[in-house]
Amino acid sequence: MRIARFVVNDEPAYGLLNEDDTLTELVGDPLYGGVQPTGNTHQLDDVRLVAPVLPRSKVVGVGRNYADHAKEMGSEPPASPMLFLMPNTAVAGPGEPITMPAFTEEVSYEVELAVVIGRIAKEVPEERVPEVIFGYTVANDVTARDAQRTDGQWARAKGFDSSVPLGPWVETDLDPADLEISGRLNGSTVQDGTTADMIFDVPFLISYISQAMTLLPGDVILTGTPAGVGLLAEGDTFEGEVEGIGVLRNTFRR
């Protein structure tokens, strides 16, 4: 299933995306009430998609989880997952303009597979990780590179407002083991990889993170980016795509 969050007539709602590009509106938030269709349908073109999930507590990032990206950043692949946290105020939606903050001159894109947690999870064994996953979406881990270099901690560099676009929807039926993942800057492909190249795969990551912190429904895990990251400029458009999910598109402004 593909579950979107949208606004129609100034009212937010969740919907099930159908093959004919219509949305069947759902009762409440499917993370908490399950997928309960109403009798209302909307044309996809008649609504405004917003971030498909609002993290209730946190976004967890995983740094340098692709060896080729670690190499291009001048680092060795990590021996264990490099974790960092971003506030839920960093989340933005598909199609939303992303404002690059005044404190940075070097803002870059990072297309990533994002995991949406569906139930409370603590110390989850790897073999039971699928039980706690609600679905998957596309993320862009927008990063202020100069702040990342100078701050030591990554909170400001990766957690500023609108730095984590998510979308266009959540796909609940997906095997994350070997998916094509790509990024296009103004129509030109700049990132091209596969999730099979992750150093630490999704089951390991969720199990590892849940050993340190309780994951709650709606929490989002960013799983790292392949090589090819680069800088964004005023007016640029970046499209992140993950096989089996779709395309997340945003424009950037100062």
Secondary structure, DSSP 8 states (H G I E B T S, - for coil): -EEEEEEETTEEEEEEE-TTSEEEEESS-HHHH---EEEEEEEGGGSEEE-S---SS-EEEEES-BHHHHHHTT----SS-EEEEE-GGGEE-TT--EE--TT-S-EE--EEEEEEE-S-BSS--GGGGGGGEEEEEEEE--EEHHHHHHHSSSHHHHHSTT-EEEEEEEESS--TTS-EEEEEETTEEEEEEEGGGBSS-HHHHHHHHHHHS-B-TT-EEE----S---B--TT-EEEEEETTTEEEEEEEE-
